[in-house]
Amino acid sequence: MSGLVSYHAGLSAEDQVARTYRGRGFPVIAHRWRGQGGEIDLIVRDGETFVFIEVKKSRSHARAAERLSARQIRRLYDAAGEFLASCPAGLNTLARFDVALIDGVGRVEIIENALCA
C-alpha cells in the first residue's frame, strides 16, 4: 500500500472507530493527539475516565492485533502520560487503554483495557 493510501485508510479506520465509541455514548476528545512522546489515534471519555485508543486495521482482527508492537505501546504510554499530566488531577486521572481492531470488511472489535500493566 502506498503511503498516501495507507494514510487515508488509517483516517477512515479511526473515523469508523470514533463513530463506534460515539454510538456507545462516549464523547471523542481528540483525533490523532500528538505529544512529544508520540501520537494517540483517539481519546474518548467514559464518564470520568479518559480512554486512549490504538486503532489497527488489517484483513482480519488477528492480523490487525499482530501489528501492535511493543515500541508502539511504549509510545502510547508516553503520550498518554503527557496528556494526563495536563489534567487537573495529573497522573492520578482515571485512564484505560483500548485497542480497536478493524478487519477487511470493516467489522470493529474493541478490546477494552487491552494494555493494562
Backbone torsions as a table, in degrees:
resi	resn	phi	psi	omega
1	MET	NA	133.8	179.2
2	SER	-70.5	162.5	-178.6
3	GLY	-58.1	-43.5	-178.6
4	LEU	-67.8	-40.8	178.3
5	VAL	-64.3	-43.9	178.5
6	SER	-61.7	-42.3	179.6
7	TYR	-58.8	-48.8	-178.6
8	HIS	-69.6	-34.8	175.8
9	ALA	-63.7	-39.5	177.5
10	GLY	-64.7	-43.7	177.4
11	LEU	-60.6	-44.0	179.7
12	SER	-62.4	-43.4	179.3
13	ALA	-63.2	-43.8	179.5
14	GLU	-64.0	-39.8	177.1
15	ASP	-62.7	-40.8	179.4
16	GLN	-63.4	-42.8	178.8
17	VAL	-67.0	-40.3	177.6
18	ALA	-59.5	-42.0	177.3
19	ARG	-62.6	-38.9	179.0
20	THR	-61.9	-47.0	179.2
21	TYR	-65.7	-42.7	177.3
22	ARG	-58.6	-41.0	178.6
23	GLY	-61.8	-25.2	176.6
24	ARG	-88.4	1.2	177.6
25	GLY	89.7	15.1	-179.8
26	PHE	-99.4	115.7	178.0
27	PRO	-68.8	140.8	177.5
28	VAL	-84.4	124.8	-179.8
29	ILE	-90.2	-40.1	-177.1
30	ALA	-156.2	145.7	169.9
31	HIS	-108.7	134.0	176.2
32	ARG	47.8	52.4	177.7
33	TRP	-69.3	129.3	-176.2
34	ARG	-120.0	129.0	173.0
35	GLY	-123.4	-174.0	179.4
36	GLN	-67.3	-29.0	-177.9
37	GLY	-79.9	-16.5	-178.3
38	GLY	147.8	-163.7	-175.8
39	GLU	-118.7	143.6	174.4
40	ILE	-112.8	125.0	-176.5
41	ASP	-59.4	-50.9	-179.6
42	LEU	-143.1	146.1	170.6
43	ILE	-128.0	126.4	177.3
44	VAL	-127.0	169.6	176.0
45	ARG	-112.0	133.9	172.2
46	ASP	-119.9	87.9	-172.9
47	GLY	65.8	-121.6	179.6
48	GLU	-88.6	-2.9	-174.3
49	THR	-96.4	131.6	170.0
50	PHE	-84.0	136.1	178.6
51	VAL	-115.5	119.2	178.1
52	PHE	-98.0	124.8	-170.5
53	ILE	-120.7	127.7	171.6
54	GLU	-101.3	125.9	-178.0
55	VAL	-103.8	130.0	177.9
56	LYS	-130.6	133.4	-179.5
57	LYS	-125.9	136.6	175.0
58	SER	-160.5	-175.7	-176.3
59	ARG	-68.2	-23.5	175.7
60	SER	-137.9	160.9	177.3
61	HIS	-61.7	-39.0	179.8
62	ALA	-62.1	-45.0	178.7
63	ARG	-63.2	-40.1	179.0
64	ALA	-61.7	-43.5	180.0
65	ALA	-62.3	-36.9	-180.0
66	GLU	-64.5	-20.7	-176.9
67	ARG	-80.7	-5.1	178.6
68	LEU	-87.5	112.4	-175.0
69	SER	-96.3	160.7	175.8
70	ALA	-59.6	-37.5	178.8
71	ARG	-62.7	-42.8	178.3
72	GLN	-64.2	-39.3	179.4
73	ILE	-63.3	-44.2	177.7
74	ARG	-59.8	-43.5	178.6
75	ARG	-64.0	-39.7	178.3
76	LEU	-62.7	-45.0	177.0
77	TYR	-60.7	-44.2	179.9
78	ASP	-61.9	-47.0	-179.3
79	ALA	-65.6	-40.5	179.0
80	ALA	-63.7	-41.1	177.0
81	GLY	-60.4	-39.9	177.6
82	GLU	-65.0	-43.7	178.5
83	PHE	-61.8	-48.7	-177.0
84	LEU	-64.4	-31.9	179.4
85	ALA	-60.9	-23.3	179.7
86	SER	-86.3	-5.3	179.5
87	CYS	-83.0	154.2	-179.3
88	PRO	-54.8	-38.5	179.9
89	ALA	-89.7	2.1	178.5
90	GLY	58.7	-136.9	-177.1
91	LEU	-72.6	-3.7	174.4
92	ASN	-86.5	0.8	177.6
93	THR	-67.8	137.3	178.0
94	LEU	-64.6	135.4	-178.7
95	ALA	-154.2	155.2	170.9
96	ARG	-146.6	165.1	-178.5
97	PHE	-120.2	117.6	176.5
98	ASP	-106.4	154.3	170.7
99	VAL	-119.4	129.1	178.2
100	ALA	-109.8	121.3	-178.7
101	LEU	-107.0	135.6	178.2
102	ILE	-125.5	128.9	-179.8
103	ASP	-93.1	-179.1	-174.8
104	GLY	-62.9	-19.9	178.0
105	VAL	-103.9	7.5	173.2
106	GLY	92.2	8.8	177.2
107	ARG	-74.9	136.7	-179.0
108	VAL	-104.8	130.8	171.5
109	GLU	-121.6	122.4	-179.6
110	ILE	-105.5	126.5	175.9
111	ILE	-106.6	104.0	-178.3
112	GLU	-74.2	143.2	177.7
113	ASN	53.7	37.2	-174.0
114	ALA	-67.9	-25.8	-173.8
115	LEU	-112.2	34.6	179.8
116	CYS	-66.0	138.4	-176.0
117	ALA	-84.2	NA	NA
